[in-house]
């Protein structure tokens, strides 16, 4: 008997319930582990995102002794074709939770069923699958704090055991898939990527847990410090499962561990919101905000994308995004607020830009994070909260080190002076641009537009 494991957001061997289910279904037969390079999704990400995925697929293939089968094409056709070709009795997956993924899987399952091949979903990319945590009335939570309390009270299973051996069978790679990975990894404009693969992810986690967890609650908002775990890039592709991290935190009682657990809860909360409200992938959760008036200032948008707005903390963040495929979360909020409140641009434009470049770009966390800042999503951040990019920079990058690292035109300004080049005679001596808008005036404009929605 042969079974197929179709991987998507679960590129690992450890703590992998769907892998165990596929192995058990194979019995004394064969297990084919496959990944499909979907050209539509492949083209939707930038070169850094494609390279990161390719690197982790190569690392996974090595951990499977070269037995990862790479396919190319529309999964709706490719997966059923593979299952028939290898004589599979079942196809196993980790349950998908995004709107596009859920619809795709329904089609694939139906086509497999028509051929007498069983479709089996086991586990999710989350510690607690979206849709499970509900309030006393059976309704989903709309606010994070009560969700997080219920999420903790619900608990999560222990990590799944790691299989000692697997009856792996390689089913021939598609040449187009192999070529896509080769091209992604040989791109000429790539930054230095994090080390790929499950073993590297676990090393990063253990190193940071032992050296950074205690200070996490104080350092996590400081982009000038290495105060975050940077595990989001691994969680995005399922190279690590959050359940693995939570199990390691079970004996920790410090404030850092509690705050880190809360950050994992935010990820699960946003996935839950998207599960119940699929339209919010690209629409405002708060429908009344649809009356808001927005602008499309193309020159200003391009200045924001390239990091030339004249506001140092904003520009540092946007340049880090382009250079590394990553941005500190505090700076993500600052840059998002600048686009939506200072430039008055509807959040999906920024969300798409982030998803194109971020290694950890996840549609639930990214797009609902944007709505949180824009004030059109979950209610923790109302629209009238407008981040001041200057005071935010001074508070969270107090010595200007983060700005000087990413904005070399300001490297000559010491300390907090890097946040206000307009206050110094030589502030613009090295070509840094003037401010494209006046923040104080645009804050007033943003509040006036909010009031207009209430009429």
N, C-alpha and C positions, 0 to 999 in steps of 0.2 A: 504494500500500500504506500502511496506517495501523498505527502501533504505539501502545500506551499505556504510560506510566510511572506506576505507582502509588507515590506517596511515603508513607513512614511516619516513620522516624527518620533522614531524610536530606534535610533542607530546605535545599539548597544547589545551586549550579551547578558549583563547582570540585571536583576530586578525587572524581568521582562516576561510577564504572564502570558502574552500571546506566543512568545517563543516556546515556552513550556507546553502550551496547549498544542502547538503545531508538532512539536517533538512527540508528544504522547499519541497524537493522531496518526503519526507515521508508523508507530509500532516498530516492527522489524523491517519496515520499508525505508523509503528515502524522504529526506526533508530538503526542499528547494527554497532557499532564502533569496528574495528578489527585491530590487528597487527599480522603479520606473522613472526615467528622466522624461518628464512631461514638457515638451517644448514650449507650451504656452506659459507654464509657471517658470520655466527656466529663463525665458526671455524677460519676465517681469522683474527680475532682480538685477542689481548692478553687478559689475565684475567681481567686487569683493565678496558679495553674498554667494555668487556661483562658485568662487574659489573655495570658500569656507565649507560649503556643502560637499564639493568634490574632495577636499582634503579629508573630511570625516568619513566619506564613503570609502576612500582608499584605506583609511585606518581600520575601518570595520572589516573590509575585505581581508586585510592582513590577519585580523583576529579570527577570521573564519577560514584561515589557511587557503585563501584564494578562491573560496567557494561562494562569494556573493555574485549572484546573477544580475547583470545590468541590462535593462531593457530601455527602449526609446519609443515614445509615441503617446497616444491618448490611452490612459489606463483603462478606460471603458472597453476598449478593444484588445489592448495588449495583455491584460491580466487574464481574461477568459481564454485567449489564444495560448498563453503559457500553460495554464492549467490543463487544457486539452492535450497539448503537445507532450507533457510529462506524465499524463495519465493520473492526475491528482484526483483524489476523492474529496478533498476539502481545501479551502483557501482561508488562511487565518490572518487577522489584522488586529491592531490596537484600535479601539473604537474612536472614530474621528468625531470632532466636536464643532468644527467651523461650518458655516452654512454651505460653502462650496464643497467641502470635503464630505459632508453628510449626503448631499445630493448625488455626488459622484459615486459614493459607495452604494447608495440605493440602486443605481443603474447597474453597477458591476454585480451586485448580489443577485439582481433579477436575471441577468444574463447567465450567470453561473448556475442558478437554479434551473433555468431552462435546459441545461445540459446535465442535470443531475449531480452537480458539484455543490457540496455544502459550503455555506458562507458562515464563518465563525468569528465573532468579535469578542475579544478578551481584554479587559483593562482599558485605561484611558491615559493620556499624557499627564494626568493630574493625580494628586494624592486622593482627592475625593472627586469623583466624576461630576461634571456639570449637570445640574438638574436634581441632584440628590439632596443637597442642603436646602431645606425650606422652613418657613416659619410655622407657628402653631396652627395657622389656618390652611397650611399646605401651599402657600403662595411663595414665590421667590422673593429673596431679599433685594431691596433697592438701594440700601445704604451699607457701606462697608463694615462699620463697627459691629452692628448686630450680626451680620453675616459671619464675621471673623470669630465671634464668640460661639455661634452655632457650629461653625466649621471645626473649631477646636474641640467642642463638646462631642461632636460626631466621631472624631478620630479617624484613623486610616489604617489599612492593613499593614502588617509587617512586610518588609521587602521580600519579593519572591526569590526562591533559591536560585543560585547560578548552576546551570547544567554542567555536569562534568564532561560529558561528551555529547555530540550531536551527529545523527546519521546523514551528514550533508552530501548533497549531490549538486554538481554544477550543471546548469542547463544551457550553456552557451550565451556569451555576451552579444549584445547588439553592437555592431561596429559604430553606429551613430552615437550610442550612449558613451562608449569608450572615448570616442573623438571629442565629445562634449566635455568630458572630465579633463582630458589632456589639454584642451584649449583653455579651459577655465584656469588651470593651474600654471599655464605658461603665459598668461596675460602679462603684458609689459608694465601695467600701471598698478600693480598690487602693492599694498603696504605689507609690513611684516605681520603675518597672521598669528593668532595664538596657536599653541601646539594642539593639533587635532587628535581626536580619538578618546575612547573611554578611559584608558589608563592615564592619559594626560589630564583629563577632567577630574579624575579622582585625586591625582597628585595636587592639582590646584585647590581642590576642596579641602583636603587634609592640611595642606600648608596654611591656607587662609584660616581654617577653623582653629588651628593651634596658635596662629600668630596674629590674626586680625579680628576674630569674633568678639573678644572682650571689649575692644574699643569701637565696635561697629556702631553702637547707638550714638556715639559722639562724632565719629569720623565720616559717617556715610554721606553727609551733606557737603563734604569738603572736596571739590574737584581737584584741588591742589595736592591732595593726599591720596595714597593708594589704600583707601579705606573701605572699598567695596569688594565683594567676592569675585566679580566678573564672571560668574557662573551662568549668567543669562544666555550667553552665546551657546553654551552646551545644553542648557535646558530647552532652548528653541528647537534643536534637532533631536531631542531625546537621547543625547549621548549620556546624560545623567537623568535619572527620574527624581522628582522632588521627594518622593517617598523615601529614597535612599538618604537624602539630606536630613529629613525629619527624624528618621530613625537614629541618626548620629547625634541629633540634638536632644534626644529623649532624656538624657541624664543631665543636661545643662540647665542651670537655674539662673544664670546671669541675665542682666538687662540686654546685653548684646544678642544673646540667643533668642530672647523673646521678640526683639525687634526684627531680627532676621526671619524668624518664623512668620511674623506679620507681613513681611514683604512677600513671602511665598503665598500667604493668604490673599494678598492683593491680586497676584497672578491668577489665583483660582476664582476670585470674585469676578474679575473681568471676563473670564471664560464662562462663568455661570450667567452673567448678564447677556452675553452674546448668544448663549444656548437658548435662553428664554425669549430673547428679542433679536432674531437674526438680522432684521433690517438695520440694526444699529451698527453693523459693520461699516456702513457708509452714510448713515443718516443720524440726525440728532436723536438721542434718547428722549430728551425733553422736547416734544413736538411743538410746544408753544414758542420755542426759540426759532422756529422756522420763519417767523416774521422779522427776524433781525436783518438789517441791511448791511451787505458786505461790499468790499471793493476788490478790484483785480489790478493793482498797480504793478505792471509787469517789471519795470525797472527796479522797483523796491523789492519785489519778490526775488529777482535774480541777485540783488545785493544780499538779501537774507540767505539764499541758498549758498552763495560763495563765501559768506563771512566778511562782507564789506558794508555793514550797516552804520559804522561809526560808533557802535556801542560795544566796548571791548569784550565783555563776558559773552554777549551774543555771538560775536564774530569768532571768539575762541572756540565755542561749542560747535558752531557750524563747520569750522575748519577741521576740528578733531573728527567730526563725523565723516568728512570726505577723506581724511588721511587714514583713519583707523577702522572705519566701519562700526564705530562705537561712540557713545557720548555719555558722560556722567548724567545720572538721572536728575539731579538738581538742575543741571544746565539744560536738560531736555525740557523741563518745565519753564525755564526762563526763556528759551528760544521759542517755544510754542506760544507763550503768552505774548511775546513780541510780535509774532506773525498775526495772531488773532486779535489782539487788543490795540497794538500800536499801528499795525498796517491794515487792520480791519478785514482780514482775509479769512474766508470760511475754512475751518480746520482740515477738511479732507485733502486740500492741496498740500499742506504740511505733512499730513499722515502718509500720503503717497511718497513724498520725498524721503521721509524716514524709512519707509518699508523698502525703498529701492536700495538704500545704502546700509542700513543697520544689520550687522551679523545676527543680532538677536531679534530682528523685526518679526513680531508676532501680532497677527491682526487683532486679537482680542485685547491684549495688553497695550499695544501701540495706539489703536484707534480709540479705545475708551480712555486711555491716558490723555490723549489729545482733547477729548470731550470734557474730561475733568478740568483741564486747564481752561478750555474755552468757555466753560460754564454751561454747556449744553447737554451734559451727561448726568452721571450720578451726582448727588447734590452736595458733596463735600466741599466743592469749590464754586460758589455762586458767581454769576457773570461779573458782578461788580468788584470782584477781587482782581486787581491788575498788578502784575509783578513789575516793580521798578527795577530795570536792569542795572542801574548804577548801585543802588543800595543792596540789591541781591549780590552783586559782585563783591562789594566791600565786606559784606557779612560772611560770605561763604568762601571767598578767596582773599582773605584779609591782607596778605602780603603781595597780592598780584602775581603770584608765581604761575598760576594756571594761565592767566592772560599772556604773560611774557613767553610761556612755552609755545603757545599756538599763534600768537600775533607778534612776529619778530619786529614789526615796525614800532612796537612799544617797548622793546627790550631795554631801551635806555632810561625808562622811567622807573624809579625805585619804589618799592612798597605799594601803597594804595594809589599812588599817582598814576599807575597804569590803568586805573578805572576811569580817570577823568583827564584825558590828554588835553581837553579844551581849557583846563585850568592852569596850564603850564606853557611858558613861552616857547619851549622846544617840543611841545607835545606832538606836533605834526611834522617834525623835522625829517622824518624818514618815510613819508608818503602814506601815513595812515589816513583814511578818508574822514571827511566831516560827517556828522550825524545826518542821516537821511530824513529823520522826522524829529520833532520836539516831543519827548515823552509826556511831559506835563499836559501839553495841548491835546495829544492823542488820547490820554486817559480821560479827559473831560469829554471828548468826542465819543469814546466808547460808552461812557455812562449815559450820555444823551441818546445814543442809539438804543441802549437797553430800555430807557424810559419810553421811547417811541413804540416798542413792541407791546406795551401795556395798554395802548389806546384802543 
